[in-house]
């Protein structure tokens, strides 16, 4: 039994980098893309762009149109910044996924070199 456990442990250690940079990497990319798509759906940038020139609260006076236009501009800027931060976060997750094992091996090498 000890021999089997030792073999599995060694095989898992050898298989880990292959899994990390193939199947694990594709899962991470799918997660990041799904996360960005969900964020876009929650922020609803397309709907805000379509409704840009429609008055808010059915106020069709020129003052109402002007206030709603500038209010929507401010909200649209905020939403674009939020969405951009989300995309940058997803990209950082992908970069961290690729670099984490390399950094871990480098830190182990620094710790054990004497």
C-alpha positions, 0 to 999 in steps of 0.5 A: 500500500505504501508503494502505491501511495508513493507512486501516485504521489510522484505521478501527481507531482510530475503531472501537475505542471502539465495539468496546470498549463493545459486543462487548468489554464483553459478553465481559468480562461473560461472563468475569466471570459464568463466573469467578464460577460457576466459583468457586462450583463450586470452593468448593461452598457449596451442598454445604457448606450441605446437609451442615451438620448431618451429622456429619463422619467418621461420628462420631454422638456428640453431641461429634462432632456439635458439633465437626463443626458448629462446624468447618463453621461456621468453614469456611463463613465462610471460604468465604463470605469467599473467594467474596465477594472473588471476586465483588468482584474480578469487579465491579472487572474490569467497572468497570475495563473501562468506565473504562480508556479514559476514564482513558487519554484523560484522562491523555493530555490531561493529558500533552499540554496545555501 
